């Protein structure tokens, strides 16, 4: 289980250290969009055994996507993270934004190889 958690969910640190312009959102089998990482925000976990944070990405101008499960490729990653992403308030410049909320067990992550 821990390997699956480690592979399919980005760590908070991994997101904070990534190039914000190096993300690709897969929207079809053979189609991806370059998206910008806008923020990594701390959330409130249900207990000390869990961590909670969110990530927000800005879509290119003119692109609007519904809530869905997307593959998000981080900079330099060959394997995507599979995340449920939901639309939130657009940026002041008009770009639409998707957000994913991560809530995961710290022990499972710490035990991952």
JOPEUR-V68685 format. One record per residue. N is the residue number from 0. RES is the residue in one letter. BURIAL is + if it has 24 or more other C-alpha atoms within 12 Angstrom, else -. Layout:
N/RES/BURIAL + N/RES/BURIAL
//
This chain:
0/X/- + 1/X/- + 2/X/- + 3/X/- + 4/X/+ + 5/X/+ + 6/X/+ + 7/X/+ + 8/X/+ + 9/X/+ + 10/X/+ + 11/X/+ + 12/X/- + 13/X/- + 14/X/+ + 15/X/- + 16/X/- + 17/X/- + 18/X/- + 19/X/+ + 20/X/+ + 21/X/- + 22/X/+ + 23/X/+ + 24/X/+ + 25/X/+ + 26/X/+ + 27/X/- + 28/X/- + 29/X/- + 30/X/- + 31/X/- + 32/X/+ + 33/X/+ + 34/X/+ + 35/X/+ + 36/X/+ + 37/X/+ + 38/X/+ + 39/X/+ + 40/X/- + 41/X/- + 42/X/- + 43/X/- + 44/X/- + 45/X/- + 46/X/- + 47/X/- + 48/X/- + 49/X/- + 50/X/+ + 51/X/+ + 52/X/+ + 53/X/+ + 54/X/+ + 55/X/+ + 56/X/+ + 57/X/+ + 58/X/+ + 59/X/+ + 60/X/- + 61/X/- + 62/X/- + 63/X/- + 64/X/+ + 65/X/- + 66/X/- + 67/X/- + 68/X/- + 69/X/+ + 70/X/+ + 71/X/+ + 72/X/+ + 73/X/+ + 74/X/+ + 75/X/- + 76/X/- + 77/X/- + 78/X/- + 79/X/+ + 80/X/+ + 81/X/+ + 82/X/+ + 83/X/+ + 84/X/+ + 85/X/+ + 86/X/+ + 87/X/- + 88/X/- + 89/X/+ + 90/X/- + 91/X/- + 92/X/- + 93/X/- + 94/X/+ + 95/X/+ + 96/X/+ + 97/X/+ + 98/X/+ + 99/X/+ + 100/X/+ + 101/X/+ + 102/X/+ + 103/X/+ + 104/X/+ + 105/X/- + 106/X/- + 107/X/- + 108/X/+ + 109/X/- + 110/X/- + 111/X/- + 112/X/-
//
